[in-house]
Amino acid sequence: MTSKSDKAKSPAANEVEISVHDRLTDIPRDDWNGLLAPDDSPFLDWDWLAAMEESKSAVRATGWAPCHLVLRLGPQRRIAGACPLYLKSHSQGEFVFDHGWADAAERSGLKYYPKLLAGVPFTPHTGRRFLAAPGADRPTIVRALGRALIRLCDDNRLSSVHVNFCAPDEAQTLGELGFMERLGYQYHWQNGGYASFDDYLAQLKSKRRYAVRHERAALAEQGIEIRALRDGEIPDAAFAAMFKIYLSTIEKLYWGRQYLTRQFFDLMRENFRRHLCFVCAYRGGELIAGTFNVEKAGVLYGRYWGAFEEVRFLHFNVCYYAAIEHCIARGNARFEPGAGGEYKWLRGFDPAFTRSMHYVAHPGLKRAVANFLVHERREVEAWIAEGRERSQLKPPAPSNVETE
């Protein structure tokens, strides 16, 4: 990956230098993590991203060639910004599906791959993609990194740059630089200040409340116990079991694809327990199913699910009800169970917007993508409005407070 000079003058007259790194381990851990805000997601943590590379899960051989950007500022050349970045040779593991764009490019005789992707491998969560040091002028950092992405794309004659699941302020700045916005949605559970799981159930409409109670009771009748284990509560042996659980789902689905290696789970055991929550289902003391979740700053992120037995309602109980109960007990504000699944909406998860930003170098392909995005946006906005209007949660009670 090559680029022309990345030196420029910022409005503050401080020299800016942007470098490209093909291994996260070339960037000091403390320097990278020092850019993270307290509410940044755990997937931006150096330990998570480094585990992706060290485990050979997200590397050039798997179509994820790291080329992370680092922005240094001033005469001291201190690290003031960064962006997790990958040169992609396919569109797998991104959850912002552009396969149609790739097909259109190929039909027109254009080479779509490789392309640049700013984001977190295999992880469809919204968060900052451009990191800025505390006290730094974040808008300037975001703009400088956005321009660097365009230069990398143009200098290397790549088809496009994709900034997936980015933050609203990043979307605005990238839009000003010529990136196109793509809207999507996921289903998130919001904590309404519930004191217990029964409080949450009370907010569901009666039909859904009955269904949830029925699905919970069905597992209890079969002697299945579900427990949420955090941090030091997670036994070492659970990591090997969770890898087998992860594989079990992939093996059952004809479109399933293994992204993570066994070593990734080993590295999670060694370096990342502090952010982990395993929800495990047991029958007679034997593990039969579980989910690998990540937790930070009042948000639970659902990730990998699997089961060794086929039990009716097991998926809903382990992936959703037990996780919600855990969030209520912990006082978490939000639960993001991942991409897809309108069955989540039936259980009180309302649709929430996601955004990605796309720079397409070829003018013809750019026009075609822009036209597609206009029509897609209308459909997404219509479903968001409908999904919220038809929410399975009761509407808030009207206020009895009189106003003058």
VOGU-3710 file (C-alpha; in Angstrom, 3 decimals, decimal comma):
1> mtsksdkaks> 0,000/0,000/0,000  1,608/3,224/-1,125  0,638/6,868/-1,027  2,041/10,205/-1,946  3,253/12,519/0,823  0,850/12,572/3,719  2,248/15,729/5,245  0,044/18,797/5,451  -0,622/21,861/7,539  -3,664/21,906/9,774
11> paaneveisv> -5,532/25,114/10,629  -3,481/25,269/13,843  -0,278/25,272/11,753  0,840/21,988/13,327  2,516/19,548/11,005  0,408/16,468/10,309  1,963/13,188/9,206  -0,079/10,087/8,390  1,556/6,673/8,110  0,272/3,239/7,070
21> hdrltdiprd> 0,998/0,181/9,241  0,507/-3,397/8,062  0,504/-4,785/11,625  -1,277/-3,397/14,647  1,590/-4,643/16,816  3,789/-1,997/15,146  1,681/0,605/16,956  2,292/0,691/20,735  -0,678/-0,650/22,661  -0,804/2,266/25,072
31> dwngllapdd> -0,611/4,797/22,240  -3,533/3,195/20,402  -5,689/2,696/23,496  -4,853/6,225/24,608  -6,940/7,448/21,662  -10,077/5,665/22,870  -12,868/7,530/24,621  -14,409/5,875/27,711  -17,556/5,048/25,741  -15,782/3,693/22,665
41> spfldwdwla> -16,761/0,122/21,930  -14,509/-2,714/23,113  -13,993/-3,772/19,482  -11,672/-0,799/18,964  -9,428/-1,933/21,807  -5,864/-2,828/20,750  -6,201/-6,285/22,317  -9,286/-7,154/20,248  -7,887/-5,924/16,939  -4,448/-7,405/17,582
51> ameesksavr> -6,055/-10,769/18,389  -7,734/-10,688/14,974  -4,313/-10,422/13,348  -2,227/-12,581/15,676  -4,743/-15,425/15,404  -4,595/-15,244/11,580  -8,327/-14,448/11,479  -8,041/-11,029/9,782  -4,846/-11,064/7,716  -3,878/-10,819/4,053
61> atgwapchlv> -4,315/-14,582/3,548  -7,979/-14,354/4,600  -8,672/-11,262/2,492  -8,168/-8,750/5,320  -4,761/-7,125/4,792  -4,190/-4,644/7,662  -3,097/-1,150/6,641  -3,983/0,911/9,694  -3,609/4,686/9,555  -1,792/6,617/12,276
71> lrlgpqrria> -1,789/10,408/12,425  1,109/12,123/14,175  0,984/15,770/15,051  3,476/18,521/15,791  7,222/18,577/16,262  7,015/15,862/18,946  5,318/13,565/16,413  2,884/12,365/19,042  0,114/10,022/17,930  -3,039/12,123/17,776
81> gacplylksh> -5,311/9,998/15,602  -5,765/6,583/14,028  -8,115/4,503/11,905  -8,441/0,676/11,739  -8,111/-0,040/8,021  -7,960/-3,125/5,804  -7,294/-3,818/2,144  -10,065/-6,272/1,189  -10,020/-8,816/-1,618  -13,713/-9,719/-1,097
91> sqgefvfdhg> -16,797/-8,379/0,704  -17,257/-11,119/3,287  -17,510/-10,451/7,015  -18,524/-6,790/6,656  -22,343/-6,831/7,113  -22,759/-3,869/4,755  -23,469/-5,801/1,606  -21,970/-4,396/-1,575  -21,848/-7,596/-3,634  -24,266/-6,034/-6,120
101> wadaaersgl> -21,910/-3,105/-6,584  -19,039/-5,507/-7,219  -21,106/-7,397/-9,791  -22,055/-4,160/-11,558  -18,413/-3,094/-11,666  -17,294/-6,433/-13,105  -20,031/-6,330/-15,769  -18,745/-2,894/-16,781  -15,186/-4,141/-17,046  -14,077/-2,456/-13,824
111> kyypkllagv> -11,969/-4,121/-11,145  -13,798/-3,786/-7,813  -11,310/-5,640/-5,629  -9,144/-4,864/-3,798  -10,934/-2,106/-1,925  -10,326/-0,287/1,350  -12,467/-0,883/4,429  -12,329/1,200/7,605  -14,012/-0,749/10,361  -13,811/-3,784/12,628
121> pftphtgrrf> -13,623/-7,261/11,059  -16,720/-9,469/11,376  -18,365/-7,020/13,783  -21,460/-5,029/12,753  -21,523/-2,434/15,502  -21,818/1,338/15,257  -18,958/3,341/16,702  -16,136/5,725/15,955  -13,883/4,701/13,107  -11,564/7,694/13,417
131> laapgadrpt> -9,860/7,892/16,794  -8,602/11,173/18,217  -6,448/11,829/21,255  -7,996/13,592/24,268  -7,736/17,329/23,780  -7,122/17,046/20,037  -9,353/18,861/17,553  -11,475/15,862/16,572  -13,092/17,430/13,462  -9,621/18,230/12,102
141> ivralgrali> -8,409/14,690/12,832  -11,442/13,127/11,149  -11,066/15,342/8,090  -7,340/14,586/7,786  -7,893/10,838/8,032  -10,785/11,006/5,569  -8,604/12,801/3,049  -5,862/10,223/3,622  -8,308/7,454/2,726  -9,121/9,182/-0,552
151> rlcddnrlss> -5,430/9,633/-1,345  -4,715/5,966/-0,630  -7,561/4,941/-2,905  -6,547/7,241/-5,760  -2,771/6,730/-5,480  -3,186/2,931/-5,574  -5,926/2,989/-8,223  -8,370/1,168/-5,994  -12,078/1,095/-6,744  -13,442/2,398/-3,480
161> vhvnfcapde> -13,228/3,143/0,244  -15,901/1,966/2,691  -16,261/3,299/6,249  -18,733/0,916/7,854  -20,998/1,528/10,874  -19,430/4,916/11,534  -20,445/7,641/13,990  -22,739/10,521/12,910  -20,026/13,191/13,132  -17,772/11,088/10,903
171> aqtlgelgfm> -20,573/10,590/8,385  -21,102/14,335/8,173  -17,415/15,116/7,592  -16,957/12,297/5,085  -20,031/13,486/3,212  -18,381/16,873/2,829  -15,342/15,105/1,350  -17,388/13,334/-1,317  -18,327/10,063/0,390  -21,878/8,754/-0,150
181> erlgyqyhwq> -24,026/7,770/2,827  -25,719/4,389/3,038  -28,395/3,827/5,659  -29,144/0,505/7,272  -30,763/-0,703/10,455  -30,359/-3,124/13,301  -32,557/-4,081/16,228  -31,478/-2,782/19,639  -32,933/-3,311/23,095  -33,074/-0,180/25,242
191> nggyasfddy> -33,243/-0,334/29,020  -36,320/1,595/30,136  -35,083/1,749/33,708  -36,387/-1,745/34,438  -35,862/-3,110/37,951  -36,451/-6,722/36,875  -37,209/-8,928/33,883  -40,871/-8,809/34,890  -40,746/-5,020/34,524  -39,538/-5,500/30,950
201> laqlkskrry> -42,289/-8,037/30,295  -44,876/-5,610/31,616  -43,892/-3,180/28,868  -44,516/-5,743/26,110  -47,898/-5,912/24,471  -50,007/-8,746/25,881  -49,577/-11,184/22,967  -45,799/-10,898/23,028  -45,676/-10,990/26,839  -47,550/-14,305/26,822
211> avrheraala> -45,209/-15,705/24,149  -42,068/-14,799/26,090  -43,401/-16,345/29,285  -44,302/-19,507/27,389  -40,835/-19,736/25,797  -39,114/-19,215/29,148  -41,259/-21,791/30,912  -40,634/-24,390/28,197  -36,913/-24,442/28,975  -37,407/-24,539/32,736
221> eqgieiralr> -39,650/-27,590/32,326  -36,806/-29,396/30,570  -34,395/-28,749/33,415  -32,238/-26,305/31,458  -30,398/-23,679/33,496  -28,976/-20,516/31,943  -26,200/-18,503/33,566  -24,337/-15,348/32,562  -20,616/-15,482/33,388  -18,451/-12,377/33,384
231> dgeipdaafa> -14,721/-11,742/33,434  -13,133/-13,870/36,194  -16,272/-16,005/36,513  -15,529/-17,530/33,098  -13,514/-20,757/33,566  -10,557/-21,361/31,270  -12,221/-24,447/29,787  -15,162/-22,351/28,610  -13,078/-20,731/25,852  -12,389/-24,002/24,055
241> amfkiylsti> -16,061/-24,896/24,461  -17,132/-21,519/23,083  -14,993/-22,080/19,988  -16,800/-25,396/19,415  -20,113/-23,604/19,929  -19,062/-21,011/17,338  -18,210/-23,784/14,866  -21,484/-25,595/15,545  -23,507/-22,749/14,040  -21,268/-22,467/10,982
251> eklywgrqyl> -21,494/-26,185/10,295  -25,309/-26,125/10,407  -25,701/-23,349/7,830  -24,896/-23,920/4,187  -23,804/-20,276/3,921  -21,823/-20,481/7,141  -18,239/-19,336/6,928  -15,560/-19,656/9,593  -13,826/-16,353/10,174  -12,260/-16,935/13,588
261> trqffdlmre> -9,561/-19,436/14,497  -9,129/-21,371/17,730  -6,202/-19,096/18,598  -8,515/-16,077/18,630  -10,471/-17,607/21,506  -7,202/-18,425/23,275  -6,120/-14,789/22,984  -9,497/-13,674/24,314  -8,880/-15,879/27,358  -5,431/-14,393/27,892
271> nfrrhlcfvc> -6,031/-10,721/27,140  -9,705/-9,778/26,945  -11,680/-11,385/29,779  -12,375/-7,966/31,265  -14,911/-7,252/28,523  -16,435/-10,708/28,071  -19,771/-12,157/29,129  -20,635/-15,761/28,240  -24,286/-16,735/28,515  -24,322/-20,524/28,906
281> ayrggeliag> -27,124/-23,093/28,990  -26,661/-26,276/31,028  -28,650/-29,465/31,397  -27,583/-31,787/34,164  -24,444/-29,706/34,591  -23,422/-30,222/30,949  -22,995/-27,265/28,596  -25,460/-27,529/25,693  -25,451/-23,975/24,239  -24,005/-20,529/24,715
291> tfnvekagvl> -23,272/-17,074/23,403  -20,037/-15,112/23,323  -20,864/-11,504/24,279  -18,746/-8,415/24,784  -19,574/-5,716/27,321  -18,346/-2,192/27,991  -19,622/1,216/29,124  -23,186/0,069/29,747  -23,623/-1,735/26,431  -23,802/-5,491/25,814
301> ygrywgafee> -22,894/-6,713/22,325  -24,105/-10,147/21,283  -21,721/-11,978/18,973  -21,383/-15,755/18,550  -24,129/-18,293/19,275  -24,268/-22,041/19,002  -25,828/-25,175/20,467  -24,853/-28,827/20,729  -28,510/-29,849/21,038  -31,613/-28,781/19,151
311> vrflhfnvcy> -34,044/-27,580/21,802  -37,110/-25,514/20,994  -36,863/-21,902/22,214  -33,260/-22,410/23,349  -31,967/-19,747/20,947  -34,376/-17,056/22,126  -33,716/-17,801/25,786  -29,929/-17,827/25,582  -29,397/-15,064/23,031  -32,104/-12,624/24,134
321> yaaiehciar> -33,994/-13,249/27,366  -30,987/-14,181/29,498  -28,988/-11,326/27,967  -31,778/-8,847/28,716  -31,986/-10,141/32,280  -28,226/-9,676/32,576  -28,457/-6,107/31,242  -31,181/-5,233/33,736  -29,176/-6,667/36,633  -26,061/-4,789/35,508
331> gnarfepgag> -27,880/-1,543/34,719  -26,747/-1,634/31,089  -28,437/0,977/28,919  -28,465/-0,969/25,663  -28,151/-4,427/24,166  -27,018/-4,784/20,543  -27,464/-8,429/19,505  -25,942/-7,998/16,038  -27,185/-7,872/12,474  -30,437/-9,144/10,987
341> geykwlrgfd> -33,431/-10,933/12,462  -36,853/-9,313/12,551  -37,752/-11,887/15,224  -35,824/-9,540/17,521  -38,373/-6,829/16,797  -41,125/-9,176/18,015  -39,344/-9,314/21,368  -39,064/-5,606/22,088  -35,978/-4,733/20,035  -36,816/-1,648/18,000
351> paftrsmhyv> -35,055/-0,703/14,730  -32,155/1,731/14,923  -30,333/3,441/12,055  -26,825/2,439/11,040  -24,647/4,436/8,657  -21,790/3,662/6,337  -19,914/6,028/4,037  -18,572/5,116/0,611  -16,094/6,763/-1,727  -16,219/5,365/-5,273
361> ahpglkrava> -13,440/6,474/-7,575  -14,909/5,700/-11,008  -17,469/8,375/-12,048  -19,796/5,935/-13,815  -19,885/3,443/-10,964  -20,297/6,300/-8,514  -23,429/7,523/-10,345  -24,902/4,021/-10,383  -24,252/3,515/-6,663  -25,662/6,966/-5,835
371> nflvherrev> -28,910/6,156/-7,672  -29,188/2,834/-5,859  -28,646/4,496/-2,479  -31,485/6,976/-3,054  -34,010/4,163/-3,554  -32,576/2,010/-0,765  -32,689/4,905/1,678  -36,420/5,382/1,100  -37,065/1,733/1,901  -34,935/1,824/5,052
381> eawiaegrer> -36,534/5,010/6,341  -40,018/3,600/5,652  -39,290/0,431/7,637  -37,715/2,343/10,515  -40,857/4,467/10,801  -43,146/1,441/10,517  -41,083/-0,645/12,924  -41,188/2,049/15,565  -44,887/2,730/15,036  -45,697/-0,979/15,377
391> sqlkppapsn> -43,292/-1,557/18,244  -44,071/-4,542/20,459  -43,485/-2,279/23,448  -46,386/-0,354/24,889  -46,311/3,393/24,156  -45,192/5,543/27,102  -47,989/6,443/29,445  -49,206/10,039/28,958  -47,958/12,502/31,506  -50,407/13,704/34,128
401> vete> -48,462/16,877/34,663  -50,498/19,908/33,648  -48,786/22,666/31,724  -49,754/26,280/31,626
//
